Amino acid sequence: MKTAKPKQRPTGPATSTVKSDARALEKLLTEMDDKEITRRLNQVYAKVDSRLDPGFARLQWETLKRQPW
């Protein structure tokens, strides 16, 4: 009988970059005033369409309909 090896977490440059980005974002958000964060996000979303892709929205809705609330 074979013993399953524990799964290893991915490592390498991409993983390091993701961790580094997450730490930088966390630092930024903890140091920045909530109103300033909201102001900056509002600037972005005034220019960028943030609506969910219609196909994904339909799939999400179908999934939610099956969940007991």
PQR file of N, CA, C, O and H, with PARSE charges and radii, in Angstrom:
ATOM      1  N   MET A   1       0.843  -1.182   0.000 -0.4000 1.5000
ATOM      2  CA  MET A   1       0.000   0.000   0.000 -0.0000 2.0000
ATOM      3  C   MET A   1       0.885   1.240   0.000  0.5500 1.7000
ATOM      4  O   MET A   1       1.788   1.367   0.827 -0.5500 1.4000
ATOM      5  N   LYS A   2       0.622   2.151  -0.927 -0.4000 1.5000
ATOM      6  CA  LYS A   2       1.408   3.372  -1.021 -0.0000 2.0000
ATOM      7  C   LYS A   2       0.881   4.410  -0.043  0.5500 1.7000
ATOM      8  O   LYS A   2      -0.323   4.534   0.179 -0.5500 1.4000
ATOM      9  H   LYS A   2      -0.112   2.048  -1.598  0.4000 1.0000
ATOM     10  N   THR A   3       1.806   5.140   0.528 -0.4000 1.5000
ATOM     11  CA  THR A   3       1.438   6.243   1.402 -0.0000 2.0000
ATOM     12  C   THR A   3       1.422   7.516   0.570  0.5500 1.7000
ATOM     13  O   THR A   3       2.384   7.816  -0.138 -0.5500 1.4000
ATOM     14  H   THR A   3       2.784   5.039   0.348  0.4000 1.0000
ATOM     15  N   ALA A   4       0.342   8.253   0.658 -0.4000 1.5000
ATOM     16  CA  ALA A   4       0.233   9.494  -0.115 -0.0000 2.0000
ATOM     17  C   ALA A   4       1.193  10.528   0.443  0.5500 1.7000
ATOM     18  O   ALA A   4       1.284  10.735   1.653 -0.5500 1.4000
ATOM     19  H   ALA A   4      -0.439   8.009   1.234  0.4000 1.0000
ATOM     20  N   LYS A   5       1.901  11.168  -0.465 -0.4000 1.5000
ATOM     21  CA  LYS A   5       2.802  12.239  -0.059 -0.0000 2.0000
ATOM     22  C   LYS A   5       1.978  13.496   0.200  0.5500 1.7000
ATOM     23  O   LYS A   5       1.016  13.777  -0.515 -0.5500 1.4000
ATOM     24  H   LYS A   5       1.827  11.000  -1.448  0.4000 1.0000
ATOM     25  N   PRO A   6       2.363  14.247   1.226 -0.5600 1.5000
ATOM     26  CA  PRO A   6       1.638  15.503   1.457  0.2800 2.0000
ATOM     27  C   PRO A   6       1.868  16.453   0.284  0.5500 1.7000
ATOM     28  O   PRO A   6       2.964  16.532  -0.271 -0.5500 1.4000
ATOM     29  N   LYS A   7       0.811  17.166  -0.074 -0.4000 1.5000
ATOM     30  CA  LYS A   7       0.938  18.124  -1.176 -0.0000 2.0000
ATOM     31  C   LYS A   7       1.833  19.266  -0.748  0.5500 1.7000
ATOM     32  O   LYS A   7       1.731  19.784   0.364 -0.5500 1.4000
ATOM     33  H   LYS A   7      -0.079  17.102   0.377  0.4000 1.0000
ATOM     34  N   GLN A   8       2.704  19.641  -1.652 -0.4000 1.5000
ATOM     35  CA  GLN A   8       3.591  20.762  -1.376 -0.0000 2.0000
ATOM     36  C   GLN A   8       2.976  22.034  -1.925  0.5500 1.7000
ATOM     37  O   GLN A   8       2.342  22.038  -2.981 -0.5500 1.4000
ATOM     38  H   GLN A   8       2.787  19.221  -2.555  0.4000 1.0000
ATOM     39  N   ARG A   9       3.173  23.089  -1.200 -0.4000 1.5000
ATOM     40  CA  ARG A   9       2.695  24.374  -1.681 -0.0000 2.0000
ATOM     41  C   ARG A   9       3.590  24.840  -2.812  0.5500 1.7000
ATOM     42  O   ARG A   9       4.794  24.583  -2.806 -0.5500 1.4000
ATOM     43  H   ARG A   9       3.688  23.085  -0.343  0.4000 1.0000
ATOM     44  N   PRO A  10       3.002  25.525  -3.783 -0.5600 1.5000
ATOM     45  CA  PRO A  10       3.827  26.024  -4.880  0.2800 2.0000
ATOM     46  C   PRO A  10       4.860  27.022  -4.368  0.5500 1.7000
ATOM     47  O   PRO A  10       4.597  27.795  -3.447 -0.5500 1.4000
ATOM     48  N   THR A  11       6.003  26.986  -4.966 -0.4000 1.5000
ATOM     49  CA  THR A  11       7.053  27.935  -4.625 -0.0000 2.0000
ATOM     50  C   THR A  11       7.613  28.508  -5.902  0.5500 1.7000
ATOM     51  O   THR A  11       7.319  28.028  -6.997 -0.5500 1.4000
ATOM     52  H   THR A  11       6.216  26.358  -5.714  0.4000 1.0000
ATOM     53  N   GLY A  12       8.401  29.513  -5.760 -0.4000 1.5000
ATOM     54  CA  GLY A  12       9.038  30.090  -6.936 -0.0000 2.0000
ATOM     55  C   GLY A  12       8.745  31.566  -7.035  0.5500 1.7000
ATOM     56  O   GLY A  12       8.113  32.144  -6.151 -0.5500 1.4000
ATOM     57  H   GLY A  12       8.640  29.903  -4.871  0.4000 1.0000
ATOM     58  N   PRO A  13       9.207  32.184  -8.121 -0.5600 1.5000
ATOM     59  CA  PRO A  13       9.069  33.636  -8.273  0.2800 2.0000
ATOM     60  C   PRO A  13       7.633  34.122  -8.249  0.5500 1.7000
ATOM     61  O   PRO A  13       7.348  35.159  -7.650 -0.5500 1.4000
ATOM     62  N   ALA A  14       6.710  33.391  -8.891 -0.4000 1.5000
ATOM     63  CA  ALA A  14       5.317  33.854  -8.924 -0.0000 2.0000
ATOM     64  C   ALA A  14       4.712  33.859  -7.532  0.5500 1.7000
ATOM     65  O   ALA A  14       4.001  34.795  -7.164 -0.5500 1.4000
ATOM     66  H   ALA A  14       6.942  32.548  -9.378  0.4000 1.0000
ATOM     67  N   THR A  15       4.991  32.811  -6.749 -0.4000 1.5000
ATOM     68  CA  THR A  15       4.477  32.733  -5.382 -0.0000 2.0000
ATOM     69  C   THR A  15       5.055  33.851  -4.533  0.5500 1.7000
ATOM     70  O   THR A  15       4.343  34.477  -3.748 -0.5500 1.4000
ATOM     71  H   THR A  15       5.569  32.051  -7.047  0.4000 1.0000
ATOM     72  N   SER A  16       6.336  34.096  -4.692 -0.4000 1.5000
ATOM     73  CA  SER A  16       6.978  35.171  -3.929 -0.0000 2.0000
ATOM     74  C   SER A  16       6.380  36.525  -4.282  0.5500 1.7000
ATOM     75  O   SER A  16       6.184  37.373  -3.412 -0.5500 1.4000
ATOM     76  H   SER A  16       6.914  33.587  -5.329  0.4000 1.0000
ATOM     77  N   THR A  17       6.092  36.720  -5.556 -0.4000 1.5000
ATOM     78  CA  THR A  17       5.508  37.985  -5.994 -0.0000 2.0000
ATOM     79  C   THR A  17       4.116  38.166  -5.415  0.5500 1.7000
ATOM     80  O   THR A  17       3.774  39.260  -4.967 -0.5500 1.4000
ATOM     81  H   THR A  17       6.251  36.032  -6.263  0.4000 1.0000
ATOM     82  N   VAL A  18       3.318  37.131  -5.417 -0.4000 1.5000
ATOM     83  CA  VAL A  18       1.970  37.205  -4.865 -0.0000 2.0000
ATOM     84  C   VAL A  18       2.032  37.536  -3.377  0.5500 1.7000
ATOM     85  O   VAL A  18       1.288  38.393  -2.900 -0.5500 1.4000
ATOM     86  H   VAL A  18       3.595  36.242  -5.781  0.4000 1.0000
ATOM     87  N   LYS A  19       2.911  36.864  -2.647 -0.4000 1.5000
ATOM     88  CA  LYS A  19       3.047  37.135  -1.214 -0.0000 2.0000
ATOM     89  C   LYS A  19       3.519  38.558  -0.977  0.5500 1.7000
ATOM     90  O   LYS A  19       3.031  39.243  -0.078 -0.5500 1.4000
ATOM     91  H   LYS A  19       3.516  36.168  -3.034  0.4000 1.0000
ATOM     92  N   SER A  20       4.470  38.997  -1.787 -0.4000 1.5000
ATOM     93  CA  SER A  20       4.991  40.360  -1.650 -0.0000 2.0000
ATOM     94  C   SER A  20       3.894  41.382  -1.937  0.5500 1.7000
ATOM     95  O   SER A  20       3.753  42.366  -1.211 -0.5500 1.4000
ATOM     96  H   SER A  20       4.867  38.441  -2.517  0.4000 1.0000
ATOM     97  N   ASP A  21       3.119  41.150  -2.995 -0.4000 1.5000
ATOM     98  CA  ASP A  21       2.019  42.060  -3.330 -0.0000 2.0000
ATOM     99  C   ASP A  21       0.977  42.091  -2.220  0.5500 1.7000
ATOM    100  O   ASP A  21       0.457  43.156  -1.887 -0.5500 1.4000
ATOM    101  H   ASP A  21       3.234  40.350  -3.585  0.4000 1.0000
ATOM    102  N   ALA A  22       0.670  40.931  -1.644 -0.4000 1.5000
ATOM    103  CA  ALA A  22      -0.319  40.860  -0.569 -0.0000 2.0000
ATOM    104  C   ALA A  22       0.164  41.642   0.650  0.5500 1.7000
ATOM    105  O   ALA A  22      -0.611  42.357   1.285 -0.5500 1.4000
ATOM    106  H   ALA A  22       1.093  40.066  -1.914  0.4000 1.0000
ATOM    107  N   ARG A  23       1.446  41.502   0.971 -0.4000 1.5000
ATOM    108  CA  ARG A  23       1.993  42.250   2.119 -0.0000 2.0000
ATOM    109  C   ARG A  23       1.959  43.750   1.859  0.5500 1.7000
ATOM    110  O   ARG A  23       1.634  44.532   2.753 -0.5500 1.4000
ATOM    111  H   ARG A  23       2.076  40.921   0.455  0.4000 1.0000
ATOM    112  N   ALA A  24       2.293  44.149   0.641 -0.4000 1.5000
ATOM    113  CA  ALA A  24       2.287  45.574   0.299 -0.0000 2.0000
ATOM    114  C   ALA A  24       0.869  46.138   0.367  0.5500 1.7000
ATOM    115  O   ALA A  24       0.657  47.239   0.875 -0.5500 1.4000
ATOM    116  H   ALA A  24       2.557  43.514  -0.085  0.4000 1.0000
ATOM    117  N   LEU A  25      -0.096  45.383  -0.144 -0.4000 1.5000
ATOM    118  CA  LEU A  25      -1.490  45.833  -0.100 -0.0000 2.0000
ATOM    119  C   LEU A  25      -1.983  45.931   1.336  0.5500 1.7000
ATOM    120  O   LEU A  25      -2.652  46.896   1.706 -0.5500 1.4000
ATOM    121  H   LEU A  25       0.076  44.488  -0.556  0.4000 1.0000
ATOM    122  N   GLU A  26      -1.653  44.939   2.136 -0.4000 1.5000
ATOM    123  CA  GLU A  26      -2.065  44.958   3.542 -0.0000 2.0000
ATOM    124  C   GLU A  26      -1.473  46.181   4.252  0.5500 1.7000
ATOM    125  O   GLU A  26      -2.169  46.853   5.013 -0.5500 1.4000
ATOM    126  H   GLU A  26      -1.109  44.156   1.836  0.4000 1.0000
ATOM    127  N   LYS A  27      -0.209  46.465   4.009 -0.4000 1.5000
ATOM    128  CA  LYS A  27       0.445  47.618   4.634 -0.0000 2.0000
ATOM    129  C   LYS A  27      -0.236  48.909   4.193  0.5500 1.7000
ATOM    130  O   LYS A  27      -0.521  49.779   5.016 -0.5500 1.4000
ATOM    131  H   LYS A  27       0.356  45.918   3.391  0.4000 1.0000
ATOM    132  N   LEU A  28      -0.495  49.029   2.905 -0.4000 1.5000
ATOM    133  CA  LEU A  28      -1.140  50.227   2.373 -0.0000 2.0000
ATOM    134  C   LEU A  28      -2.514  50.441   3.005  0.5500 1.7000
ATOM    135  O   LEU A  28      -2.850  51.554   3.410 -0.5500 1.4000
ATOM    136  H   LEU A  28      -0.264  48.322   2.237  0.4000 1.0000
ATOM    137  N   LEU A  29      -3.304  49.371   3.087 -0.4000 1.5000
ATOM    138  CA  LEU A  29      -4.660  49.495   3.614 -0.0000 2.0000
ATOM    139  C   LEU A  29      -4.686  49.781   5.108  0.5500 1.7000
ATOM    140  O   LEU A  29      -5.600  50.450   5.588 -0.5500 1.4000
ATOM    141  H   LEU A  29      -3.031  48.467   2.759  0.4000 1.0000
ATOM    142  N   THR A  30      -3.699  49.288   5.852 -0.4000 1.5000
ATOM    143  CA  THR A  30      -3.685  49.564   7.287 -0.0000 2.0000
ATOM    144  C   THR A  30      -3.196  50.979   7.576  0.5500 1.7000
ATOM    145  O   THR A  30      -3.543  51.563   8.603 -0.5500 1.4000
ATOM    146  H   THR A  30      -2.956  48.745   5.462  0.4000 1.0000
ATOM    147  N   GLU A  31      -2.391  51.527   6.673 -0.4000 1.5000
ATOM    148  CA  GLU A  31      -1.858  52.873   6.893 -0.0000 2.0000
ATOM    149  C   GLU A  31      -2.761  53.970   6.325  0.5500 1.7000
ATOM    150  O   GLU A  31      -2.670  55.124   6.742 -0.5500 1.4000
ATOM    151  H   GLU A  31      -2.109  51.052   5.840  0.4000 1.0000
ATOM    152  N   MET A  32      -3.622  53.619   5.389 -0.4000 1.5000
ATOM    153  CA  MET A  32      -4.437  54.613   4.708 -0.0000 2.0000
ATOM    154  C   MET A  32      -5.777  54.787   5.426  0.5500 1.7000
ATOM    155  O   MET A  32      -6.345  53.826   5.944 -0.5500 1.4000
ATOM    156  H   MET A  32      -3.696  52.682   5.050  0.4000 1.0000
ATOM    157  N   ASP A  33      -6.259  55.991   5.449 -0.4000 1.5000
ATOM    158  CA  ASP A  33      -7.551  56.324   6.028 -0.0000 2.0000
ATOM    159  C   ASP A  33      -8.671  55.686   5.205  0.5500 1.7000
ATOM    160  O   ASP A  33      -8.605  55.667   3.976 -0.5500 1.4000
ATOM    161  H   ASP A  33      -5.798  56.772   5.028  0.4000 1.0000
ATOM    162  N   ASP A  34      -9.695  55.166   5.877 -0.4000 1.5000
ATOM    163  CA  ASP A  34     -10.807  54.503   5.184 -0.0000 2.0000
ATOM    164  C   ASP A  34     -11.458  55.419   4.146  0.5500 1.7000
ATOM    165  O   ASP A  34     -11.807  54.966   3.056 -0.5500 1.4000
ATOM    166  H   ASP A  34      -9.749  55.181   6.876  0.4000 1.0000
ATOM    167  N   LYS A  35     -11.622  56.683   4.471 -0.4000 1.5000
ATOM    168  CA  LYS A  35     -12.248  57.621   3.533 -0.0000 2.0000
ATOM    169  C   LYS A  35     -11.370  57.822   2.300  0.5500 1.7000
ATOM    170  O   LYS A  35     -11.883  57.983   1.193 -0.5500 1.4000
ATOM    171  H   LYS A  35     -11.339  57.051   5.357  0.4000 1.0000
ATOM    172  N   GLU A  36     -10.068  57.813   2.482 -0.4000 1.5000
ATOM    173  CA  GLU A  36      -9.150  57.955   1.353 -0.0000 2.0000
ATOM    174  C   GLU A  36      -9.213  56.719   0.456  0.5500 1.7000
ATOM    175  O   GLU A  36      -9.178  56.836  -0.769 -0.5500 1.4000
ATOM    176  H   GLU A  36      -9.651  57.682   3.382  0.4000 1.0000
ATOM    177  N   ILE A  37      -9.304  55.553   1.058 -0.4000 1.5000
ATOM    178  CA  ILE A  37      -9.439  54.318   0.276 -0.0000 2.0000
ATOM    179  C   ILE A  37     -10.716  54.377  -0.553  0.5500 1.7000
ATOM    180  O   ILE A  37     -10.702  54.075  -1.747 -0.5500 1.4000
ATOM    181  H   ILE A  37      -9.332  55.458   2.053  0.4000 1.0000
ATOM    182  N   THR A  38     -11.817  54.766   0.082 -0.4000 1.5000
ATOM    183  CA  THR A  38     -13.099  54.873  -0.621 -0.0000 2.0000
ATOM    184  C   THR A  38     -13.014  55.886  -1.750  0.5500 1.7000
ATOM    185  O   THR A  38     -13.511  55.635  -2.848 -0.5500 1.4000
ATOM    186  H   THR A  38     -11.828  55.011   1.052  0.4000 1.0000
ATOM    187  N   ARG A  39     -12.390  57.027  -1.494 -0.4000 1.5000
ATOM    188  CA  ARG A  39     -12.257  58.070  -2.522 -0.0000 2.0000
ATOM    189  C   ARG A  39     -11.491  57.538  -3.724  0.5500 1.7000
ATOM    190  O   ARG A  39     -11.887  57.767  -4.867 -0.5500 1.4000
ATOM    191  H   ARG A  39     -11.985  57.231  -0.602  0.4000 1.0000
ATOM    192  N   ARG A  40     -10.401  56.832  -3.469 -0.4000 1.5000
ATOM    193  CA  ARG A  40      -9.584  56.311  -4.573 -0.0000 2.0000
ATOM    194  C   ARG A  40     -10.305  55.203  -5.338  0.5500 1.7000
ATOM    195  O   ARG A  40     -10.229  55.140  -6.565 -0.5500 1.4000
ATOM    196  H   ARG A  40     -10.079  56.647  -2.541  0.4000 1.0000
ATOM    197  N   LEU A  41     -10.995  54.341  -4.619 -0.4000 1.5000
ATOM    198  CA  LEU A  41     -11.759  53.295  -5.304 -0.0000 2.0000
ATOM    199  C   LEU A  41     -12.872  53.901  -6.154  0.5500 1.7000
ATOM    200  O   LEU A  41     -13.132  53.434  -7.263 -0.5500 1.4000
ATOM    201  H   LEU A  41     -11.056  54.393  -3.623  0.4000 1.0000
ATOM    202  N   ASN A  42     -13.521  54.928  -5.643 -0.4000 1.5000
ATOM    203  CA  ASN A  42     -14.571  55.600  -6.410 -0.0000 2.0000
ATOM    204  C   ASN A  42     -14.003  56.217  -7.686  0.5500 1.7000
ATOM    205  O   ASN A  42     -14.674  56.225  -8.718 -0.5500 1.4000
ATOM    206  H   ASN A  42     -13.310  55.307  -4.742  0.4000 1.0000
ATOM    207  N   GLN A  43     -12.778  56.733  -7.627 -0.4000 1.5000
ATOM    208  CA  GLN A  43     -12.135  57.278  -8.826 -0.0000 2.0000
ATOM    209  C   GLN A  43     -11.928  56.179  -9.871  0.5500 1.7000
ATOM    210  O   GLN A  43     -12.178  56.381 -11.059 -0.5500 1.4000
ATOM    211  H   GLN A  43     -12.233  56.727  -6.789  0.4000 1.0000
ATOM    212  N   VAL A  44     -11.475  55.035  -9.418 -0.4000 1.5000
ATOM    213  CA  VAL A  44     -11.247  53.910 -10.338 -0.0000 2.0000
ATOM    214  C   VAL A  44     -12.560  53.452 -10.944  0.5500 1.7000
ATOM    215  O   VAL A  44     -12.663  53.308 -12.162 -0.5500 1.4000
ATOM    216  H   VAL A  44     -11.271  54.870  -8.453  0.4000 1.0000
ATOM    217  N   TYR A  45     -13.580  53.218 -10.095 -0.4000 1.5000
ATOM    218  CA  TYR A  45     -14.833  52.673 -10.587 -0.0000 2.0000
ATOM    219  C   TYR A  45     -15.664  53.686 -11.367  0.5500 1.7000
ATOM    220  O   TYR A  45     -16.638  53.308 -12.018 -0.5500 1.4000
ATOM    221  H   TYR A  45     -13.496  53.335  -9.105  0.4000 1.0000
ATOM    222  N   ALA A  46     -15.300  54.957 -11.313 -0.4000 1.5000
ATOM    223  CA  ALA A  46     -15.953  55.946 -12.162 -0.0000 2.0000
ATOM    224  C   ALA A  46     -15.487  55.775 -13.614  0.5500 1.7000
ATOM    225  O   ALA A  46     -16.182  56.188 -14.542 -0.5500 1.4000
ATOM    226  H   ALA A  46     -14.509  55.264 -10.784  0.4000 1.0000
ATOM    227  N   LYS A  47     -14.318  55.170 -13.807 -0.4000 1.5000
ATOM    228  CA  LYS A  47     -13.734  55.011 -15.143 -0.0000 2.0000
ATOM    229  C   LYS A  47     -13.811  53.578 -15.663  0.5500 1.7000
ATOM    230  O   LYS A  47     -13.741  53.358 -16.872 -0.5500 1.4000
ATOM    231  H   LYS A  47     -13.754  54.834 -13.053  0.4000 1.0000
ATOM    232  N   VAL A  48     -13.954  52.602 -14.766 -0.4000 1.5000
ATOM    233  CA  VAL A  48     -13.866  51.197 -15.145 -0.0000 2.0000
ATOM    234  C   VAL A  48     -15.215  50.515 -14.922  0.5500 1.7000
ATOM    235  O   VAL A  48     -15.849  50.679 -13.880 -0.5500 1.4000
ATOM    236  H   VAL A  48     -14.010  52.782 -13.784  0.4000 1.0000
ATOM    237  N   ASP A  49     -15.634  49.752 -15.921 -0.4000 1.5000
ATOM    238  CA  ASP A  49     -16.873  48.991 -15.783 -0.0000 2.0000
ATOM    239  C   ASP A  49     -16.601  47.817 -14.855  0.5500 1.7000
ATOM    240  O   ASP A  49     -15.815  46.932 -15.194 -0.5500 1.4000
ATOM    241  H   ASP A  49     -15.119  49.618 -16.768  0.4000 1.0000
ATOM    242  N   SER A  50     -17.231  47.796 -13.709 -0.4000 1.5000
ATOM    243  CA  SER A  50     -16.980  46.758 -12.708 -0.0000 2.0000
ATOM    244  C   SER A  50     -18.074  45.701 -12.670  0.5500 1.7000
ATOM    245  O   SER A  50     -18.102  44.860 -11.772 -0.5500 1.4000
ATOM    246  H   SER A  50     -17.870  48.514 -13.434  0.4000 1.0000
ATOM    247  N   ARG A  51     -18.976  45.746 -13.651 -0.4000 1.5000
ATOM    248  CA  ARG A  51     -20.044  44.745 -13.676 -0.0000 2.0000
ATOM    249  C   ARG A  51     -19.469  43.360 -13.951  0.5500 1.7000
ATOM    250  O   ARG A  51     -18.498  43.201 -14.691 -0.5500 1.4000
ATOM    251  H   ARG A  51     -18.953  46.429 -14.381  0.4000 1.0000
ATOM    252  N   LEU A  52     -20.087  42.379 -13.344 -0.4000 1.5000
ATOM    253  CA  LEU A  52     -19.694  40.996 -13.550 -0.0000 2.0000
ATOM    254  C   LEU A  52     -20.093  40.561 -14.950  0.5500 1.7000
ATOM    255  O   LEU A  52     -21.160  40.933 -15.437 -0.5500 1.4000
ATOM    256  H   LEU A  52     -20.876  42.508 -12.743  0.4000 1.0000
ATOM    257  N   ASP A  53     -19.250  39.782 -15.596 -0.4000 1.5000
ATOM    258  CA  ASP A  53     -19.556  39.232 -16.904 -0.0000 2.0000
ATOM    259  C   ASP A  53     -20.938  38.559 -16.839  0.5500 1.7000
ATOM    260  O   ASP A  53     -21.206  37.814 -15.897 -0.5500 1.4000
ATOM    261  H   ASP A  53     -18.382  39.480 -15.201  0.4000 1.0000
ATOM    262  N   PRO A  54     -21.812  38.805 -17.813 -0.5600 1.5000
ATOM    263  CA  PRO A  54     -23.174  38.239 -17.762  0.2800 2.0000
ATOM    264  C   PRO A  54     -23.202  36.721 -17.590  0.5500 1.7000
ATOM    265  O   PRO A  54     -24.063  36.199 -16.882 -0.5500 1.4000
ATOM    266  N   GLY A  55     -22.291  36.020 -18.214 -0.4000 1.5000
ATOM    267  CA  GLY A  55     -22.247  34.561 -18.066 -0.0000 2.0000
ATOM    268  C   GLY A  55     -21.925  34.146 -16.649  0.5500 1.7000
ATOM    269  O   GLY A  55     -22.552  33.237 -16.104 -0.5500 1.4000
ATOM    270  H   GLY A  55     -21.592  36.444 -18.789  0.4000 1.0000
ATOM    271  N   PHE A  56     -20.942  34.811 -16.044 -0.4000 1.5000
ATOM    272  CA  PHE A  56     -20.597  34.521 -14.653 -0.0000 2.0000
ATOM    273  C   PHE A  56     -21.733  34.910 -13.717  0.5500 1.7000
ATOM    274  O   PHE A  56     -22.010  34.206 -12.745 -0.5500 1.4000
ATOM    275  H   PHE A  56     -20.432  35.549 -16.487  0.4000 1.0000
ATOM    276  N   ALA A  57     -22.385  36.020 -14.005 -0.4000 1.5000
ATOM    277  CA  ALA A  57     -23.507  36.451 -13.172 -0.0000 2.0000
ATOM    278  C   ALA A  57     -24.626  35.413 -13.194  0.5500 1.7000
ATOM    279  O   ALA A  57     -25.219  35.106 -12.160 -0.5500 1.4000
ATOM    280  H   ALA A  57     -22.161  36.591 -14.794  0.4000 1.0000
ATOM    281  N   ARG A  58     -24.911  34.872 -14.386 -0.4000 1.5000
ATOM    282  CA  ARG A  58     -25.953  33.846 -14.503 -0.0000 2.0000
ATOM    283  C   ARG A  58     -25.569  32.595 -13.723  0.5500 1.7000
ATOM    284  O   ARG A  58     -26.400  32.032 -13.011 -0.5500 1.4000
ATOM    285  H   ARG A  58     -24.429  35.121 -15.226  0.4000 1.0000
ATOM    286  N   LEU A  59     -24.317  32.152 -13.849 -0.4000 1.5000
ATOM    287  CA  LEU A  59     -23.861  30.980 -13.116 -0.0000 2.0000
ATOM    288  C   LEU A  59     -23.935  31.199 -11.610  0.5500 1.7000
ATOM    289  O   LEU A  59     -24.343  30.313 -10.858 -0.5500 1.4000
ATOM    290  H   LEU A  59     -23.641  32.609 -14.428  0.4000 1.0000
ATOM    291  N   GLN A  60     -23.534  32.395 -11.184 -0.4000 1.5000
ATOM    292  CA  GLN A  60     -23.583  32.701  -9.757 -0.0000 2.0000
ATOM    293  C   GLN A  60     -25.030  32.667  -9.264  0.5500 1.7000
ATOM    294  O   GLN A  60     -25.312  32.117  -8.199 -0.5500 1.4000
ATOM    295  H   GLN A  60     -23.203  33.114 -11.795  0.4000 1.0000
ATOM    296  N   TRP A  61     -25.943  33.252 -10.036 -0.4000 1.5000
ATOM    297  CA  TRP A  61     -27.346  33.275  -9.649 -0.0000 2.0000
ATOM    298  C   TRP A  61     -27.909  31.858  -9.562  0.5500 1.7000
ATOM    299  O   TRP A  61     -28.642  31.540  -8.626 -0.5500 1.4000
ATOM    300  H   TRP A  61     -25.714  33.698 -10.901  0.4000 1.0000
ATOM    301  N   GLU A  62     -27.572  31.011 -10.528 -0.4000 1.5000
ATOM    302  CA  GLU A  62     -28.050  29.631 -10.517 -0.0000 2.0000
ATOM    303  C   GLU A  62     -27.530  28.886  -9.289  0.5500 1.7000
ATOM    304  O   GLU A  62     -28.258  28.103  -8.680 -0.5500 1.4000
ATOM    305  H   GLU A  62     -26.976  31.270 -11.288  0.4000 1.0000
ATOM    306  N   THR A  63     -26.300  29.124  -8.935 -0.4000 1.5000
ATOM    307  CA  THR A  63     -25.716  28.484  -7.750 -0.0000 2.0000
ATOM    308  C   THR A  63     -26.409  28.973  -6.485  0.5500 1.7000
ATOM    309  O   THR A  63     -26.725  28.175  -5.603 -0.5500 1.4000
ATOM    310  H   THR A  63     -25.708  29.760  -9.430  0.4000 1.0000
ATOM    311  N   LEU A  64     -26.645  30.268  -6.392 -0.4000 1.5000
ATOM    312  CA  LEU A  64     -27.282  30.825  -5.199 -0.0000 2.0000
ATOM    313  C   LEU A  64     -28.718  30.343  -5.040  0.5500 1.7000
ATOM    314  O   LEU A  64     -29.188  30.158  -3.918 -0.5500 1.4000
ATOM    315  H   LEU A  64     -26.388  30.916  -7.109  0.4000 1.0000
ATOM    316  N   LYS A  65     -29.416  30.137  -6.151 -0.4000 1.5000
ATOM    317  CA  LYS A  65     -30.802  29.679  -6.069 -0.0000 2.0000
ATOM    318  C   LYS A  65     -30.892  28.292  -5.426  0.5500 1.7000
ATOM    319  O   LYS A  65     -31.900  27.959  -4.803 -0.5500 1.4000
ATOM    320  H   LYS A  65     -29.034  30.287  -7.062  0.4000 1.0000
ATOM    321  N   ARG A  66     -29.840  27.488  -5.576 -0.4000 1.5000
ATOM    322  CA  ARG A  66     -29.857  26.128  -5.027 -0.0000 2.0000
ATOM    323  C   ARG A  66     -29.439  26.075  -3.563  0.5500 1.7000
ATOM    324  O   ARG A  66     -29.606  25.042  -2.915 -0.5500 1.4000
ATOM    325  H   ARG A  66     -29.021  27.759  -6.082  0.4000 1.0000
ATOM    326  N   GLN A  67     -28.906  27.154  -3.035 -0.4000 1.5000
ATOM    327  CA  GLN A  67     -28.432  27.174  -1.658 -0.0000 2.0000
ATOM    328  C   GLN A  67     -29.573  27.534  -0.714  0.5500 1.7000
ATOM    329  O   GLN A  67     -30.343  28.452  -0.993 -0.5500 1.4000
ATOM    330  H   GLN A  67     -28.771  27.993  -3.561  0.4000 1.0000
ATOM    331  N   PRO A  68     -29.686  26.804   0.420 -0.5600 1.5000
ATOM    332  CA  PRO A  68     -30.725  27.172   1.410  0.2800 2.0000
ATOM    333  C   PRO A  68     -30.325  28.489   2.109  0.5500 1.7000
ATOM    334  O   PRO A  68     -29.184  28.664   2.535 -0.5500 1.4000
ATOM    335  N   TRP A  69     -31.277  29.380   2.208 -0.4000 1.5000
ATOM    336  CA  TRP A  69     -31.001  30.654   2.874 -0.0000 2.0000
ATOM    337  C   TRP A  69     -31.809  30.746   4.122  0.5500 1.7000
ATOM    338  O   TRP A  69     -31.727  31.744   4.838 -0.5500 1.4000
ATOM    339  H   TRP A  69     -32.204  29.237   1.861  0.4000 1.0000
TER
END
